Amino acid sequence: MAALEQAPVVDVVRVQRRTVGVLGGGVALAGLGVTVGITAGGLLARDVAGTDSASGLGQTAGVLGAAVLAVPLARISDSAGRRAGLAVGYGISVLGAVVTVLAAAVSSLPLLLAGLFLFGASTACGLQSRYAAADLAAPERRGRDLSLVVWATTLGSVVGPNLAAPGAVVGEVLGLPALGGVFVVSAVVFAVVAVGFLLLLRPDPLLLARRLGGSSTGPRPRRATGPALRAVWSSSGGRLGLAAVVVAHSVMVGVMVMTPVHMGHAGGPADGVLRLVGIVISVHVAGMYLFSPLVGMLADRVGAPAVVALGGLLLLAAAGVAGTAGPADSVQLAIGLLLLGLGWSCGLVAGSALVTASVDADIRPTAQGGTDLLMGLGAALAGVVGGPLLAWGGFGLVSAVSAALVLPLAVVLLMTLRAQRPR
């Protein structure tokens, strides 16, 4: 009893505010490295292999890395806290960027794909940061706090693609291929973020949430991903949340990763193409992150299912607008990718809140990691088929196939609404 009386009183609101600030600052900086890599990764794979189909492989390697690495990083977070999981993930990203630079120097496609796979850990960390923001959040603010970390990515992610051209200059100075120099910037950024989380993300939000909730903070049993995902799927809200994040991410990746290659067919100087690609991707990333606080507030007020429905409509509109644009129609492509980013934001924020609320705190990190695994695998599949689809039928076919993925989401949404209807 005396020990309980001497335990320090924790101001949860203050700790949560600090946690969201640290997470937001970290993902904002990391966004520089992530999106500059997304901009250059597909183009670098195309240059190394000499075919457009290889560009899809390059982007897919990164997406697949984000999916596969999400599970072990979630396990690290489950056993040692969010701080350890995020720091290890960004450390792996540094290694991936270095391997990618080496691959560009020796023009090796297998080494490049390995580097981009490890580079995908940065995307996994950015996605798991949103869950860390929800660990201590009050239920009525879960969507808003989660979306604030998503929003913080805006600064780095919008500026990042426009660093492709300066990064190419860095590569030339270091005696590397122009696109390889872009990943030097990413390696430095990820190293800074990893150290920052280790030093500043204290107290650990997940460990504190467990302690306040009466759960054990000692050694954790190894939890299987399958049962955790079945727990998510067992509730109507969990099913909708899982479907929303998987579909939104798959559609977004399917269209987005082929956009730089599609625009490259317009011809012209390489630096001019890179500049236009950077602008279009920046607009897209702004749609993904800039309005996420509004999306989170909307999910808290009108309900996550309504926001998921809005996201599906936006994804369909995006595929229609972008899919009918020619390689030189940069304005129409920018509008299409803006809508694509908005649809992704609705699906990710609302879906993540639904997944988080559908399971208990003890299995939450494992369930979240499994959700991100499925999300990444779906996006990886979309990226794999993107290159061949572009070669066979053009960018319009890529967009049409991506839009068709919204149909399963619509089915799950209707089932959820029917289950929630008063009898």
N, C-alpha and C positions, 0 to 999 in steps of 0.2 A: 504493500500500500504506500509506503514511504517512497519507494522507487517511482511509482506512478506520479506521486505529487511532485517529485523533483524533475520529471521529464519536461523538457522545454516545450513551451506552447508554440505551435507552428501557425504562422499567419498564411493560410493556404492561398488566399487571394493575392497576397503579395508575392509569394513564391511562384504562383501560376503566371502572374504578370511578368516576372523576371524570366521564367522559362520560355514563354512565348517570344519575349524580346531576344533572348539568346538564340533560340531556334530560328527566328526570323532573320537575324543578322547573318547566321551561318549559311542558311540556304540562299539568301540574297547574294552573298559572295560566291558560293559554289555554283550558282546559276551562270556566272560568267564562264566557268570552265565547261559546264555541261552543254550549253547551247552552242558555244563556239565549236565544240567537238561534233555535235549533231550536224551543224552546217557543213563541216569539212569531212566528216567520216565517210559518207557515201561517195563524195567526189574523189577522195583519196583512194578508196577501194576501186573505183572505176579506172583511175589513172594507173594503179598498180596492175590490175588484171586486163585492162583494155576493153572492157565490155560494160554496157549499161546494166546487165543482169547482176554483175558483181557489186554494183552500187547498192542493190537491195541486200546482198549478203553482208556488206559492211554495216549497214544500219541494223540489220537483224541480229548480228553478233552482239551489238551493244544492248539491244532490247532483250535478247535472250539472257545476257549476263545479268541485267537488272532483275529478271524474273528468277533465275536460278539462285543468285546470291541473296535474294530477299529472305529465303528460308534460314540459311545459317546465320545471317545477320540478326534476324528476329530471335533466333535461339540464344545468341550472345546477349541480346537485350533482355531476354527472359531470365537468364541466369545472373547477369552482371549489371543490368540496367541500361537505359537508353544511351547514356554517355559512352559506355564501352562499345556498344553496337555501332553507333554513328562514327566514332573515331576509327574503329577498325575498317568500316566500310570506306571511308574517305582515304584511308591508308592504302587499301586495295586499288582505289581509283588512281592514286599517284603511280603505283606500279603499272597499271594499265596504260596510262598516258606515256610513260617511259618506254614500254614495250612497243607502243604504236609509233613513237618517234623512231625507234630502231628499225621497225618494219619498213617505214617510209625510206629510211636511209639505204637499206639493202634491197628494197623493192620486193618484199616477200609477202604474198597474200596470206598464207597460213599464219605467219607471225602477226600480221596486221589484224586478222580476225581474232586471234588470241588476245591481243592488246585491247581491241575494242570490246571484247567480252568482259575483261576485267574492268575496263573503263565504265561499263554499265553499272558497277557498284555505286557510282555517284548518283545515278538516277534512283536506284533502290534506296539510298540514304535520304535523298530529297523527299521521296514518297513516305518513308517511315517517320520522317520528322513531323509530318502532319498528325500521325498517331500519337507521337510524344506530346504534342500540344493538347491532346484530348485526355491524357492520363489524369490530370488534376482538375479538369474543367467540370463545372456544374452541368448537369444534364440539359438545362435550358440554354446554356451557352456553348454546348459542344460543337455545333456546326459553325458558330461564329469564331471560336478560338482556333479550330482546325483550319478554317478558311484564311485566317490572318497569316498563318505560316505559309500557306499556299500563295497568298498575295505577296508576301515578302520576296518571293522568287522573281517578281516582276523586274526589279531593277537590274539584277545580274543577267536575267534571261533575255531582256530586251536589248541590253547593250552588248551581250555576248556575241551574237551572230555578226555584229558589225566589227568585231575584233578579228574576223577571219583574214581580212586584208592586211592589217598590221602584223598579225601572227605570221603571215607568209613572209613579211619582211624579216621577222626574227629568224625564221628558218633559213633565209638566204644568208643572213649575217653569220649564222652558225654552220653554214655549209650543208644544210639539209634541204630536201625538197620543200617547195613553198608550203604545201599543205601540212607537211610534217611539223613545221614550226608552230602551227596553231596549237598542237598538243603540249608544247613546252609551257605555254601560258596556262593550260589546264592543270598540269602537274604542280606548278607553283601555287595556284589557287587552292587546290584540294589539300595540299600540305598545310597551308595556313588554317583552313577550316577544321581539319582534324585536330590540330593543336588547340585551337580556340574552344572546341567542344570539351576537350579533356580538362581545360583550365576553368571554364566558365559555367558549364552545365551542372551546377551544384546548388542545392541538393538534386539528386537524380529524380525526375518526376515520377517514373514508374515505381521505383523502390519506395519513395515517400507515399505514393498512393496506396501501395500495398500495406505499408506500415499503418497508415491512418485507417485503412479498412480492416485491420486486424489479421491480414494474411502474413504468412511467414516470409521473412526476407533472407532466410538462409539458403543452403543449396537447393536448387530446384530440380524436380524430376524432369527427365527428358520427355517432352510431350510430342506426340505424333501429329503431323500436319493434317492427315486425313480425318481423324476424329474431330479435330477443331473445326475443319471446314464443314463437316456434317452437322456440327452444332450450329454453325451459321445458317446452313441450309434448312435446318429444322423449323425456323420461324419465317413467317411471310416477309417481315421486314428485312431479315438477313438475306433471304433469296433475292429480293429486289436490289439490295445494296450490292451484293456480289455481282449480279448481272449488270448493274449499272456501271461499275468501275471497269469490268472486263470489256464490255461492249464499247464504252466511251473511249477507253485507251486504245483498243484495237482499231477502231475507225479512225481515230486521230493519227495514229502511227501509219496506218495504211495509206492515207492521203499525204501526210506531211513529209514522209521520208522520200517519196518520189517527186515531190515538188522541185527541189533543187536540180534533179536530173532532167526533169521536164523543161525547166527554164534554160538549162544548158543547151538544149537543142535550138534555141533562138540564134546561136552563133554570136560573134563579136569577140572583143578582147576578153581574156580571162578575168582581169581585174574588174572590168565593168560588169560581167556576169556575177561575180562574187558579191559585188556591191548590191546589185538588185536582189539577189538571193537573200543577202543579209537583211535588207529592208523588209522583204515579204515575210521572212521567218520572224523578224522582230514584231511585226504586226500580229502574226499568229500567236506568238508567245504572250503578247499583251492581252489578247483575248483569253488565253489560258489562265492568266494569273491576276491581271489588273482588277477585274470585277469580282474576284472570288469573295471578298468580304460581303458584298451585296448578295451573292449567291448563298453564303452561309447564313446571313440574317433572314433571307427568304425561306431557307430550309427550316430554320427555327420557328418562324412565324406561321407559314402556310403549310408546312409539312414537307418532308423529304420526297415522298412520292410525286407530288406536283412538280418539284424541281427536276426530278428524273425525267418526267414526261416532257418538260420544256427542253431539257438537254437533248432528248431524242429528236425532237422537231428541228432543233438547231443543227444537229449533225446531218440530217437529211438535206436541209437547205444548203449547208456548206458543200456537200458532195455535188449538188446540182450546180452551184455557182462556179466552184473551182473546176469541176470536170468538163465544163464547156469552154474553158479559157485556153487560148493558144499559148505557146511558149513565151511569146513576147508580150502577152496581156498581163503585165505585172500588177496593174491596178485591180483587175477582176480577180486575179489570183490572191491578192492581198485581202480583198473583201471575203472571198471564200474561206481563206484560212483564218480570218478573224472570227467568222461564224463557227468554224471548226474548233477554235480555241474556246469559245464561249460554251459550246455544247460539251466539250471535254470537262470544263470547269464545273458545270452543273452535275454531270454524271459522277465525277470524282468526289466532289465535296459532299453532295447529298448521299451518295452511295457509301462513302467512308463512314459518315455519321451513322448510317443504318447498320453497317457491319459492326462498328464499335459498340453500339447499343444492344446488339443481339446476343452477346456472349458475356460471361462473367469475367472479372478482372484476371483470374488465375490463368485462363487460357487465351486471354485477349491477344497478347503478342504473337502467339503461335497462329491464331486465326487470322490476324492481320498479315503476318508473313505469308501464309498460304493464299490469302486473297491477292496479295501483290504477285505471288508466283503465277497464279492463273491469269491475272491481268497481263503480266509480262509475256507469258506463253502465247496468249491470244494475239498480242501485238507483234510478237516474233513471227508468228505464222502469217500475219498480214504483211510484214516486211519481206518474208521469204517469197511470197507470191507476187509482191509488188513489181519486182524487176521483170520477171517473165510476162506479167500482164501488160506492163508498159511496152515491152518489145512486141507483143502480139497485137494489142489493140489500142495502144496509146493511153494517155492520161485519163481519158474519159472512161475507159474500161476499169482502170484502177479505182476511180471514184465510185463507179456504179457497184462494183463488187463490195467496196467498203460500206456503202450505204445499205446494202442488203443485210449487213450484220445487225442493223437496228431492229429487224423483225423479231428475233428472239427476245430482245428487251421489251418490245411492245407486248408480247405474249405474257411474260412474267409480270409486267405492270398490271395488265388486266386481271390476272389471277390474284394479285395482291389486293387490288381494289375490291374485287369480289369477296375476298376473305375478310376484309375489314368492314364491309357493308353491314350495317345493323340488321339483324334478322327480325 
